[in-house]
Amino acid sequence: MTEICAAAPVAAAGEGARSRRSEIAAKVLTVLLALFLGAASGAPKLFRAEAAVEPFDKIGWGDWFMYTVGSLEVLGAVALLVPILSGAAALAFIGLMIGATVFNLTVLEAPEAVFTTALVSALLAYIARSRRAHTAQLLRRLRR
């Protein structure tokens, strides 16, 4: 009986360490994705980098669409860094990645780019799941 009682605190301590590691991993991943989505993906669209302009010219919806997507990416990257918004921002980015996947497959005919959008979506899903308490808190605040 004492062995069972003594083992319980050890298991709880192990879960706490795992939870702490998961939290650190989620924070690091959030910052890295925010940098990638804001600086490497969104900013080139806002500054009309040639690599960003060409795919949007193929889409044929004009510069407004490129600026809209770039703005969403930069604003979403900032929202990823705000704790209460991070889960909702990750979910919104997953939607944006689904749209990017559809355009990569249909309009741009770049199936190799689907790997990137799928990987980023999986990482964003991890963030959304780890920040689900923040998302619930945001929804409670919005309902007031």
N, C-alpha and C positions, 0 to 999 in steps of 0.2 A: 504494500500500500504506500509506503514512503517513497518507493522508487517511482511510482506514477506521479505522486505529488511533486517530487523533485524534478522530474522530466518536464513538467508543464512550463515552468519559468524559462527553461532553456529553449523550448520550442517557441515560446513567445518572443524571446530575445532574437532568435534566428529569423522570425518573420519580420521583426522590426528592422533588422539589418537589411533584409531583402527589400522591404518597402523603401528604406532610405536609398538603397542602390537604384531602385526603379525610379524614384523621384529625381535623383541626380541625372540618371540617363535621360529621363523625359525632359528635364531642363536643358541639358546640353543639346539634345536632339532638336528641341524647339528653337534654340538660338541658331543652330546651324541651318535649319530649314528657313528660318526667318531671313537669315543672310542670303541664302541661295535664292529664295523666292523674291525677296525685295531687291537685292543688289544685282544678282546675276541674271534674273529673269525679268523683273518688272522695270527696273531703271533703264535698260537698253531700249525698251519700247517707248518710254517717255522721252528719251533723248534721240530717238530715230536712228539707232545703230543699224547699219546696213544688214547685219545678220537678223535683226528683228523685223525690218521693213519687208524684206523679200517674201517670207511666208505669208504675211498679211496682204501683200499685193496679190499673191496667188488666191487667197480667199476671196478677194474682190469686194470687200465691204467698206473699203476706204480707211483713211487714217483714224477716223473716230473710233473704230473698233480696236485698233492697236492701242490707242491712248486709253480706252476704257479698260482693256485687259491689263495693261501696264499699271494703271492707277489702282485697280482691284488687287493686283499682286503686291504693290508697295503698301497700300493701306492694310491689306490682310497680313502682311509680314509684321507690321507694327502691332496689329491686334493679337498676333501670336505671342507677342512679348508682354501683353497685359494679362495677368493671371485670370481674371474673370472672363475675358474674351477669348482666351486661347483655345478652349475646346470648340466653341462656335466657329472661330476662324479656321480651325483645322477641318471641320465639317464643310464649311464653305469652299475651302481649297480643294477638297475631294470632288465637289461638284465642278469646280473649274478644271480639274484634271480629267474628269470624265469628258467634258467638252473638248479639251485639248486632244484627248485620245480619239474622239470621233473625227475631228478635223485632220489629225495625223493620218488616220486610215482612209478617209474619203477624199478630202480636198487636196491635201499635201502629198498623198501617196508615200508616206514615210513610216512604214510599219516598224522600222527599227527604233523609232522614237517612242513607241508604245511601252517599251521596257522602262524608260525613264519615268513616264507618267505613272506607270503601275507601281514602280518602286517608291516614288514620292507619295503616291496615294496610300501605300501600306504604312509608310512612316507617319503620315498624317493621321491615319486611323489609330495608330498606337498613341499618338498625342491626344486625339479626341477621347479615346478610352481612358487614358490616365487623367484627363482633365474633366471627366464627366461630372464630378461634384461641383466644379466651377460652372459648368454649363447649367446644371440644375439651379444653382444659386442665381445665375443670370436670369433664367426663366422666371424664378420666383420674384425677382426684382421688377421684371418687366410686367408681370401680372398685377402688381400693386397699382 
